[in-house]
Amino acid sequence: MQRLHVIGRKNHGKTTLVSELIVRLTELGYRVGAIKHTHHDHELDTPGKDSHRHRTSGAACVGILSPQLNACFWKDETARDDERYAAFAVMFANCDLVIVEGDSQTGADKIEVWRQAQGDAPLKAADPTILAIVTDDVATDPSHSKLARSPIDELIDWIVNRYLRS
């Protein structure tokens, strides 16, 4: 599963950027998957519903099949997130690229969306594994690789050339 993580601090535009990337890459004919990584511990299933009752009764894995949408819930106690992505590989096998929103600790490729107006320094200043900063602002360190946030064409070309051209 080929994946690219879009990371950044809160309110720097990660979700907006990920959504735009999905739209544009899909328009270009690519199959794009998406994963939202969160460090918050919250219930993904609906308490009181049958699937939730099955899981809390002890089922190791619970699936939901509906006419339009499928889901699967399981408790994953794998220590590292990078190992946990492997569990999704089968479901994302037909995707050309999977864009993950979040997970700054990953060993996979990551880019950072950054807006100077938010007042925070780029994460890249302390994390050299970030490939590039996506911004329309002047980066605090000119040695950081930078990709224009808008228009999005430069970023799309970078992604296509790096991940989608064989």
N, C-alpha and C positions, 0 to 999 in steps of 0.2 A: 504494500500500500504506500504509494508515493504521497507524502504530505508536506505541506508548508504551513507553518504556524504564524499567525498574525498576532503579535503581542503588543502591549503598551499599557500605560497606566489608565486608571479609570477616567472616563470622559475625554479620551483622546481620539475616539472615533473608530474603534476596532469593529464594532458590529456594522456600522455604516460602510466601512471599507470592505469587509468580508462580503456583505450583500451585493455591493457594486461589482466586486470581482466575480462572484458567482454569475450574475446577470451577463456581464460582458464575455466571460469565457464560455458560457452556455450559448450565447449568440454566435460565437465563433465555431460552434459545433463540438465542443469538448463536454465530456460527462464529468461533472464536478460534484464531489461529496463534501459534506460539511459536518464538523464536530464542534460542539461548544464544550470547552474545558472549564470547569469551575472548581475552585477550592472550597466552596461552601458545601456543607453537608445538609442536604435537604431531600425530602421525599419526592421522587420523580413520578411514582404511581399515585393513584387517587385513593386515599384511605376510605375504607368502607366499600369500595367496588370489589367485584369478584376477583379480579386479578390480584389486588392487594391482599385480599383474604387468603388466596392460594399461597402467596409468597410468605405471609406472616404465619401460615400454618406449617411452613417448613419446606415448601418446594424450592429446590436448588435453582430453578430457572422457570420463569413464567412468560409465556408469549401471549400476545393479543393479536388476533387477526380480524380486521374489519374490511368492508368492501373497498375502502380507499386508503387505509393506513395500517401498517403493522408495527409492532413494538415488541421488545424483549427486555425483561428485567432480570438481573441476576446480581448477587452479591459477589463482588470481586475483591479478594484480599491480597492480590498481587502487590508486592512492595513498591515497585516503581511504575510510574505512569507510562514510560516508554514501552514497558512490557505489556501494559494493559491495552495499548492500541492494537496489539496483535489479535485480540479477541474480536475486533471489528473488521479485520482484513477480509473475511469471507463476504460480509455484507457490502463492502466497498470495492470488491474485486473488479467490478465493471466500470469503475471511475478512473478517468485519466489522471485526476489529481484530487486529493482531499485537502481542503483548507480547514485548519483547526483554529478556532478563535481562542487564544489563551495558551497557557502552559509555558511560562517563561523558563522553566527548569528543564525542558526537553533537550535531548541530544539531537533532535531532528532540526532541519533548516527552519530559521525563523527570521521574520522581518518585524520591525517596530513601527507602529504608527505613532506619530508625535506631533503635538501642537504646542508651540511656544506660549501661546496665550494661557495655557493651563498652569504655567509657572513651575513645572517640574523639569529637571534635567532629563535628557534621554536616558533610557536604561542602557543603551549601547555604551555610554560613558564608563560603565562598570562591567559590561558583559561583551567581550570581544567576539563571542560566538554569534551574535546577531549579525546577519549578513548585510543589512542596510536599514536606514531610517527612511520611512515614507513620510514626507512632509512638504509643505509649501513654504515653510519658514527656513531661515538660515540656521543650519545646525550649529550647536555650540562649539563643535570641534570640526574644522574643515577636513580633517583626515577621515572622518566617518563617511562611509559610502552612503549616498543619498539618492533616493528616487522621488520624483515629483508626485505629489498626491493628486494634483489636478493640473491639466487634464490627466485622466487615468491611463492614457495610451502608453506612456513610457513604462509604467508598471506592468501593464498587460503584456507588452512586448518582452519585457525582462522575464516574466513568468513563462510565457510561451517558449522563449529561446532556452531557458534554463531547464524546464520540466516537461515540456510537451512536444518538442521537436525531436524526432528520432534520428 
